[in-house]
Amino acid sequence: MTTDALDTNRPTLTGHFIELRPLEGTHQDALLEASADDELWNMKVTVVPGPDTVDGYIATALAGRETEAVMPFVIVRRESGQVLGSTRFWKIDRINRKLEIGHTWLRASAQRTGVNTEAKYLLLAHAFNVMSAVRVQFTTDELNETSRAAILRIGAKQEGIVRHERIMPDGRKRNSVRFSIIDTEWPAVKESLEQMMVR
């Protein structure tokens, strides 16, 4: 993994097969092309930008970056330059050295391919090794069994369910499941992720 740290709030994280690049307004068309793969914007358990929401999605992410509370990325396949989806650090608390990894989605054809594992590895390595995080958390919809299994698979510990944690676009009051990895757990999680990526 390499990190372009010229701008500490806009790093590029480079792995073997993917690169996490800072999200920009110019990524609008590429994000829409990725989310159109199986019309992911129709999903009820996560928020994926669609034709009617992509402008607000990008604007919110970039506004968060200006406050240094958010670090949004596009996920890019290195070999082709194709945008596969998006992810971000958010709820960044530099005083308490904690943050959340979330808003992660991948085009349908990139799911279950190892892309998510490498993306999480790059993010976690940057959080713990560069940002000196003591805690990285994840939050997902109680109904999103696939996401819950994926978070457990990378080595996070489930902490509990936060009731009515947010209101979804369709008005549903979402219960969210909270997970975390703390700094003392990172070496074992790192080793496990590296083993997954070489299989």
DONU-11938 format. One line per field, with one value per residue (C-alpha): residue number from 1; x, y, z; residue in three letters. Coordinates in nm, 2 decimals, decimal comma, padded with zeros to 4 digits, always signed. Example, Ala and Ser with C-alpha at 12.3 -4.5 7.8 and 13.67 -1.06 7.14 Angstrom:
BEGIN
n c(1_2)
xx c(+01,23_+01,37)
yy c(-00,45_-00,11)
zz c(+00,78_+00,71)
res c(ala_ser)
# end
This chain:
BEGIN
n c(1_2_3_4_5_6_7_8_9_10_11_12_13_14_15_16_17_18_19_20_21_22_23_24_25_26_27_28_29_30_31_32_33_34_35_36_37_38_39_40_41_42_43_44_45_46_47_48_49_50_51_52_53_54_55_56_57_58_59_60_61_62_63_64_65_66_67_68_69_70_71_72_73_74_75_76_77_78_79_80_81_82_83_84_85_86_87_88_89_90_91_92_93_94_95_96_97_98_99_100_101_102_103_104_105_106_107_108_109_110_111_112_113_114_115_116_117_118_119_120_121_122_123_124_125_126_127_128_129_130_131_132_133_134_135_136_137_138_139_140_141_142_143_144_145_146_147_148_149_150_151_152_153_154_155_156_157_158_159_160_161_162_163_164_165_166_167_168_169_170_171_172_173_174_175_176_177_178_179_180_181_182_183_184_185_186_187_188_189_190_191_192_193_194_195_196_197_198_199)
xx c(+00,00_+00,12_-00,02_+00,01_+00,01_+00,07_-00,27_-00,35_-00,72_-00,71_-00,49_-00,48_-00,45_-00,30_-00,33_-00,25_-00,58_-00,76_-00,69_-00,89_-00,88_-01,03_-01,39_-01,44_-01,73_-01,59_-01,67_-02,05_-02,08_-01,85_-02,05_-02,38_-02,24_-02,13_-02,46_-02,65_-02,51_-02,83_-02,98_-02,83_-03,00_-03,32_-03,17_-03,37_-03,09_-02,82_-02,80_-02,64_-02,65_-02,89_-02,97_-03,19_-02,96_-02,60_-02,55_-02,65_-02,45_-02,13_-02,20_-02,26_-01,94_-01,73_-01,88_-01,79_-01,43_-01,41_-01,48_-01,22_-01,49_-01,52_-01,27_-01,46_-01,31_-01,40_-01,29_-01,10_-00,98_-00,61_-00,58_-00,87_-00,93_-01,30_-01,48_-01,63_-01,80_-01,74_-01,64_-01,54_-01,40_-01,65_-01,73_-01,36_-01,27_-00,90_-00,89_-01,02_-00,85_-01,16_-01,36_-01,61_-01,57_-01,90_-02,11_-01,94_-02,10_-01,98_-02,12_-02,29_-02,02_-01,75_-01,93_-01,79_-01,47_-01,22_-01,25_-01,42_-01,16_-00,87_-01,06_-01,12_-00,75_-00,64_-00,87_-00,79_-00,42_-00,44_-00,66_-00,44_-00,09_-00,11_-00,39_-00,30_-00,66_-00,75_-01,09_-01,25_-01,62_-01,87_-02,25_-02,50_-02,87_-03,00_-03,18_-02,86_-02,74_-02,48_-02,32_-02,32_-02,16_-01,89_-01,80_-01,77_-01,56_-01,29_-01,25_-01,47_-01,65_-02,03_-02,11_-02,49_-02,79_-02,87_-03,24_-03,39_-03,04_-03,14_-03,44_-03,40_-03,50_-03,83_-03,91_-03,83_-03,68_-03,36_-03,21_-02,84_-02,58_-02,25_-01,92_-01,56_-01,20_-00,96_-00,59_-00,48_-00,68_-00,54_-00,23_-00,44_-00,70_-00,42_-00,27_-00,61_-00,69_-00,35_-00,41_-00,76_-00,61_-00,35_-00,60)
yy c(+00,00_+00,35_+00,68_+01,02_+01,24_+01,57_+01,68_+01,51_+01,55_+01,44_+01,13_+00,88_+00,52_+00,27_-00,10_-00,39_-00,38_-00,07_+00,29_+00,52_+00,87_+01,18_+01,23_+01,54_+01,70_+01,58_+01,22_+01,27_+01,08_+00,80_+00,75_+00,74_+00,49_+00,27_+00,30_+00,22_-00,13_-00,30_+00,04_+00,04_+00,36_+00,16_-00,03_+00,02_-00,07_+00,18_+00,51_+00,51_+00,81_+00,81_+01,05_+01,27_+01,26_+01,25_+01,63_+01,64_+01,33_+01,49_+01,83_+01,69_+01,48_+01,78_+02,01_+01,76_+01,75_+02,13_+02,09_+01,80_+01,57_+01,37_+01,22_+01,09_+00,86_+00,70_+00,34_+00,29_-00,02_+00,06_-00,15_+00,02_+00,34_+00,24_+00,38_+00,10_+00,29_+00,51_+00,50_+00,75_+00,83_+01,04_+01,15_+01,21_+01,32_+01,41_+01,50_+01,15_+00,99_+00,80_+00,79_+00,59_+00,41_+00,42_+00,53_+00,23_+00,09_-00,10_-00,15_-00,49_-00,65_-00,56_-00,71_-01,04_-00,99_-00,89_-00,52_-00,45_-00,64_-00,44_-00,11_-00,18_-00,28_+00,05_+00,25_+00,08_+00,09_+00,47_+00,52_+00,33_+00,38_+00,73_+00,90_+00,72_+00,62_+00,44_+00,34_+00,28_+00,22_+00,09_+00,13_-00,06_-00,11_-00,38_-00,53_-00,54_-00,89_-00,89_-00,58_-00,71_-01,03_-00,84_-00,62_-00,92_-01,09_-00,82_-00,86_-00,59_-00,66_-00,60_-00,36_-00,33_-00,19_+00,18_+00,22_+00,47_+00,59_+00,76_+00,81_+00,66_+00,83_+00,63_+00,75_+00,43_+00,48_+00,27_+00,07_+00,05_-00,21_-00,06_-00,24_-00,13_-00,22_-00,07_+00,00_-00,31_-00,53_-00,38_-00,60_-00,92_-00,77_-00,65_-01,00_-01,16_-00,92_-00,97_-01,35_-01,30_-01,08_-01,34_-01,63)
zz c(+00,00_-00,08_+00,03_-00,14_+00,17_+00,00_+00,13_+00,46_+00,40_+00,04_+00,03_-00,25_-00,12_-00,36_-00,34_-00,58_-00,77_-00,67_-00,58_-00,35_-00,50_-00,34_-00,46_-00,68_-00,85_-01,18_-01,07_-01,11_-01,45_-01,34_-01,01_-01,20_-01,45_-01,15_-00,96_-01,28_-01,27_-01,14_-01,05_-00,70_-00,61_-00,56_-00,26_+00,06_+00,31_+00,19_+00,01_-00,33_-00,56_-00,86_-01,13_-00,90_-00,60_-00,72_-00,71_-00,34_-00,26_-00,39_-00,25_+00,10_+00,08_-00,03_+00,23_+00,49_+00,36_+00,40_+00,77_+00,79_+00,94_+00,62_+00,37_+00,07_-00,20_-00,53_-00,56_-00,89_-01,06_-01,13_-01,45_-01,63_-01,44_-01,41_-01,11_-00,91_-00,63_-00,33_+00,03_+00,30_+00,64_+00,83_+01,18_+01,20_+01,56_+01,56_+01,93_+02,04_+01,74_+01,62_+01,30_+01,10_+00,77_+00,58_+00,28_+00,10_-00,21_-00,52_-00,86_-00,88_-01,10_-00,84_-00,54_-00,40_-00,60_-00,33_-00,41_-00,08_+00,12_-00,03_+00,01_+00,38_+00,42_+00,26_+00,48_+00,80_+00,74_+00,67_+00,98_+01,22_+01,07_+00,94_+01,13_+01,46_+01,52_+01,84_+01,72_+01,38_+01,37_+01,12_+01,12_+00,90_+00,86_+01,10_+00,79_+00,58_+00,65_+00,37_+00,50_+00,86_+00,75_+00,55_+00,85_+01,08_+00,82_+00,82_+01,19_+01,35_+01,67_+01,70_+01,98_+01,97_+01,80_+01,79_+01,77_+01,52_+01,44_+01,12_+00,89_+00,54_+00,22_+00,21_+00,57_+00,75_+01,10_+01,07_+01,35_+01,30_+01,41_+01,54_+01,50_+01,58_+01,56_+01,82_+01,79_+01,99_+01,76_+01,44_+01,41_+01,41_+01,17_+00,94_+00,93_+00,86_+00,58_+00,42_+00,42_+00,26_-00,02_-00,12_-00,16)
res c(met_thr_thr_asp_ala_leu_asp_thr_asn_arg_pro_thr_leu_thr_gly_his_phe_ile_glu_leu_arg_pro_leu_glu_gly_thr_his_gln_asp_ala_leu_leu_glu_ala_ser_ala_asp_asp_glu_leu_trp_asn_met_lys_val_thr_val_val_pro_gly_pro_asp_thr_val_asp_gly_tyr_ile_ala_thr_ala_leu_ala_gly_arg_glu_thr_glu_ala_val_met_pro_phe_val_ile_val_arg_arg_glu_ser_gly_gln_val_leu_gly_ser_thr_arg_phe_trp_lys_ile_asp_arg_ile_asn_arg_lys_leu_glu_ile_gly_his_thr_trp_leu_arg_ala_ser_ala_gln_arg_thr_gly_val_asn_thr_glu_ala_lys_tyr_leu_leu_leu_ala_his_ala_phe_asn_val_met_ser_ala_val_arg_val_gln_phe_thr_thr_asp_glu_leu_asn_glu_thr_ser_arg_ala_ala_ile_leu_arg_ile_gly_ala_lys_gln_glu_gly_ile_val_arg_his_glu_arg_ile_met_pro_asp_gly_arg_lys_arg_asn_ser_val_arg_phe_ser_ile_ile_asp_thr_glu_trp_pro_ala_val_lys_glu_ser_leu_glu_gln_met_met_val_arg)
# end
